[in-house]
């Protein structure tokens, strides 16, 4: 590996990895504070390929906070979004997660297309990848934001909102907590989970893209999905 790649990927000699704790499908914080899951495993594999250098997993409560802290990490595992790409050079996606809506008991909404109507209020997790997507895409419905995924569900129930936006695997859990609630078929987007490096680090970005290409082609991503039981996610095409 060229010195320029190594110095850009880990200028301190330790690979500092930004981790989104809000994505419970990809990372799980243990009672002792250690992190397990797909993202920690991929971060350690990346560090191994960099010559076995030390890796420091730096957790933030949500993807928005990870993106804001771009000066504090060397690589980050978060959803690729145009707004974030202003400061972060993203690889192609290694994994994708469908996003849809949950609606309350008795809701007249029957399809995803019906949600974007005047007067419809949608609970969402602030600055999540699907919040950023809906902010660009919705023409009529109103987004009502909460800090974090659990808080968005609580807001949805407390304020009796018309829909809750979220990742399908999480909504499958939420729907069991509210009798009569439904998940709308289909998806309004699929969040593209990628790896990012701070924008000026061109050599790092190129290496990370080759890393993503390899972990998909070799089947590593698929094996980690199975190992960690991450239902509802799939290897990105």
N, C-alpha and C positions, 0 to 999 in steps of 0.2 A: 504494500500500500504506500502511495506517495506521501511524503511528509505534509504536503499541502492539504490533502484530504484529512489526515489525522489531526492536524492543527485546527482545521475548521470545525471538525466534528466534536473535538474535545480539547479546546484550547487550554484548559486547566489541568489536563491529564486525567480527568474523571469525566465520564459521559453523564451529563446532567439531563435528565429526561422529565419533561413536563407531562403529568398524568392527570386526567380528568376523572375525579372520583364520582362524578355524577353519572357516569356511564357504567352502571352496575353490571352490565353484560360483559364488559371487557376488563374490569378491575374490581377486586374485592379487598377491602381493608379488614385485616384480621384484628382480633381483640388486642394482640400485642403490638399493633401498629404496622406490621409487615403487610406488603401488598402482594396479592396473588391474582392470577388471571391471564388472559391472552396478552394484554399490553405489557405487564411485567415480564412475561416470558419472552416476548419479542424484543423488548429492550435489552434483556440479558443476552439474547442471541446476537443482537447487533454489537454489544460490547465484546462478546467473545470473538466475533469476526474482526474486531479492531485490535486484536492481539491480546484479548483477555484483560482489557483495562477495567478499572473500577467503574461501577455504575451507581449513580445516585438518583433514586426515583423521587421526584419532587411533586407532591400531590396538591391539587387545588380543588375546591368544591364543585366547580363547573367548567365547561369548555370556554366560556367567556373570560373567566379569570385566568385560565391557562394562556389564552391569546393575549391578554393584557400584560402578562409577565414575560413576554418574548425576550426581554433582556436578561432573564434569569436562568434560562435553560438553553441547551444546545440542540436538542431535538424534542419534538412533542408529538403525542399521538392524539389527534383530535379530528373532528369532521372538517373536511375542506369546504370553505365557503369564500365567495368573492370578496366580502368585506375583510375577512381575515387575511386573504392573500395579498392585501396591500402591504403587509409587513412580514408575511410568512411565505416561504417557497414550499409549496406542497408537492408531494409525490402523487402519482395516481393512487386510487383507492386500493387498499388491500382487502377490505371487508365492507359490506353495506348492510344497513338496517332500515327496513321499511318504516315509514311514519304515517299515521292515520289519525282518526278522531274517535273518541268515545263520546256518546251522547246519553243524556239522563233518561230515566223511565218516562214513557209517554211522549218522547220527542217526535215531532213531525219530520225531522230530518232523516232521509232514507239513503242518501248517497253523498259521496264526497263533494260532488258538484253543487249540491243544494246548500252546503255550508256557507259559501261565499255570497251571502245575501244581506241587504240592509237590516240592521237591528240584531243580527246574530253576534253574540259575544263568545270569544274563544279563549279559554285559559291556556297559557303556555309558559314554559320555563324560559325565563329571560336569557337572551343571547345564546340559547342552544342553537344548533345548526338548523333545526326545523323552524325555530322562531325566526331566524334570519331569512330562511326561505319564504315563509309565509309573509314576512314584512315586505318582501319584494313582489309577491304574487297576488295577494288578496286585493280585490277591488272594492268590496263593500263591507265585509264583516270586520269586526273590531277585535283586536288582540288585547287581552288583559293579562299582564305579566306578573309572575311571582318568581322569587329567587330560589331556583332549584326545582327538581322534578317532584319531590314529595309535596312541596308547598303549592305547586300548580294544581295538584289533585285536590288539596284542601281548599284552595281558592274556588275551584270549579264547584265543589259541593256547597261551600259556605255561601257563596254569592249566587248560587243557582244559575250558573252560566249555561249557555246553549251547547257547548262542546268543549272537550278537553283534547288538545293536540298532544301527541307524544309518539314515542317509539313503540311499535306494535308489541314487542315482548313485554314491555312495562304495562301497556294498556290491558294485556291479557290478564295480568295480576289485578289491576285496578277494577276491572269490570266485575270481579267476584266480590268486591267490597261494597257494591251499590246495587241492591236488588232491582232488577228490571232494566238496568243500563245495557247499552249495546255498543259494539264496535262496528263502525262502518266498513263495508267491504272495500278492498283495494288499498291504494296508498296515494297520498298527495305528493310524496317524494320518497326517495331512499337516501338516507344520510350516508355520505361517502367517507368512511373512516380512512384517514391517510396519515402520513408522517410528514411533519414540517420542520424546516430549519429557518433560522432568521434570514431574511431576504438577501443580505449581502453575501452570504456564504454559498457561492455558486458551486464550488467543488463538492461541498457537503451535500448539496441538493442533488447533484448528479449521482453521487454514490448511493444516497438513500433511494433514488429511483431504481437503481440496479438491485438493491437489497429487496425492495418490494416485488420487483419482477421475479426474483429468485424464490422468495418465500411463498409466492402463489404457485409458481410452476412446479416447485418441488413437493407441494402438498403440505408444507408446514402449517400454513394458515388453517387449512381444512382439518388437520390433525388437532390443532389447538382448540378449534371450535368444538370438536367432539370430546376432547379431554376435559374441557371445562363445562360441558353441557350448556353451551350458549345457544339456546333455542331461539329461532326466529331471525338469526343472522346468517349470512352466506358470504362465500368468497366473492369478491368483486370481479366482474368480468373485465 
